[in-house]
Amino acid sequence: MPKLTHFDKQGRAKMVDISSKKETLREAVVRGSVYMNKSTFKRIMTGRIEKGEVFSVARVAGIMAGKKTSEIIPMCHPLNLSHIEINFFPFEKENRIDIEAKAKIKARTGVEMEAFVAVAVAGLTIYDMCKAIDRGMVISNIRLLKKTGGKSGTYLAKPKAYSA
């Protein structure tokens, strides 16, 4: 088990010193799901949500959130992302929309948290835009699919590693 680096010898939380780490190209891919009832799914897909076009608004919200991750998650380093994108994958049979964020940077630290925050906020935005018609929506299964760069190298998630 790797040593946790966000605590000092006394067990107090600290920001990890990355000043001696080498800059590398780093990328993270995170995916999550929003489950909803059938009528909500159809209204999103046909553009009949009163608050606006759901995917456009959720995409912008996710990108903005990814860029502000260090303001939300304690001890995250402020990063100047070189790229972040959000994509949506609708699955009609399950009344589910998957959200995927890809973040990229050349830096001394990874961009996993930025991708996680982007997916979470995009999912919350979908919920917010549709809550008037479906308060039972579920945001779930947010997980790291891929991480590249840095000393630890590449991580690829195993399919169905955990279930909700």
N, C-alpha and C positions, 0 to 999 in steps of 0.2 A: 504494500500500500504506500503510495507516494506521501511524503510529508506535506502537511498543509502549510502554506506560506503566508497566510493572512493573519497570523498570530505571532506575537513576540514571545520571549522566554517566560514571561509572567502570564501568558494567556490572554493578553489584551489584543484587540483587533488593531491591525495596522495595514497601511497601503504597502504593497510589495515594491521594493526598489528594483526597477528594471533598467536603471541607467547603464549597467555593464552588459546587458543583453545585446545580442547582435540583431540588427534590423533584417527582417526577412519578409517576403511576400506571404501574407496570411489571409486565409479565406475560411469562412464558416457558412454552413447551410443548416438552417433550422426549419422544421415543419411542425405545424399544429393543425387542429381541426375544429370546426364549428358545426355542431349538429343542431338541426331545427326541425320544425314540423313541415310537412309537405307543402302547405300553402305559402309559408314564408319562403321556402326555397324557390317555388315557382315565381313569386312576386319579385324576388331578387333577380332571378334569371331573365325576367321579362321587363325589368326596369320599372316596376310599379311600387316602389317604396317612396313614400311621401317626402322623406328627408333628402332624397337625391339618389344619384347613381352610387350604389354601395361600394363597388370595387374601386372606383376612382377615389372616393373619400377615404376608404380604409387603406389604400395604397399610400396616399400622401401622409396619413396619420402614422402608419408604420415606419415610413422613411424618416419622418420628423422625430419620432420616438427613438429610433435607432441612433440618430445623431446626438440625442440628449441623454444617452444611457448613463454617463458618469454623474449626471445630476439626479438620477433616480436610485441607482444601486451604489451603496456605500463601498468605498475602496476601489471602484472601477477607475481606471485611468481615463482622462479625457482624450479622445481620439479624433483625429481629423480624417474621417473615412474617405477613401478614394472611390468607393462604389458601394451602393446598397440598392438592392432591387427586391420587390415584392411581387409574387405571382400567386394566382388563385386557381384552384383545380376543383371544379364542381363534380360531385358524384350524386346523380339524381336518385339512384336506387336507395342510397343511404340517407338522402336529404342532408348531405354533408358538403361543406366547402373546406378544402385543405388550403392552408396559407403557407407559403414557403418564402423565406427571406434568405438572400445571399448577400453577405457583407465581405468587403475586401479592403486591405490596407497593406502598405509596406511600413512595418513598425517593429517595436521591441516587445509587443504584447498582442495577444489574439483578439479576435472580434466576435467570439461566441456570444458574449452577453449582449452585444449590439444586435445580433441577429435574433436572439431570444426575445429581447424587448420589442423589436420590430414586429415579430409574429404575434406576441401577446397583445400589443396595442392595436394591431390590425383586427384581431379577433374581437377585442373589446369594442372597437368602432362598429363592426358588423352588428354586435349585440345592441349597442346604443341606437343604431339607426333602425333596428327592427323590433326593439323591445315593446313598443306599443301594440304590436300584433302577436308577439311570441316571447313571453317572459321565461319560457322553459328551455331556451337555447342553452347548449352546453359547449363550453370551450375546453378542449382537452388535448391530450397526447402531444404536448409541445415538447420536442426533443431535438437534440443535435443529431444531424444525419452525417455531417462531414466537417472535418477541420483539417486544414493543411497549414504548414509553416511552423517555424519555431523549433526549439530543441527537441520537443516531444514528437515532432513529425506529423504523420497523417493518422487521423482517426476516421474510421468508417463504421457507422452504426450497424449492428446486426439486425436483420429484419425481425420485427415483432419482439424486440428485446424485453420490453415490458408491456403490460396491457393495462388499460384504464379500468 
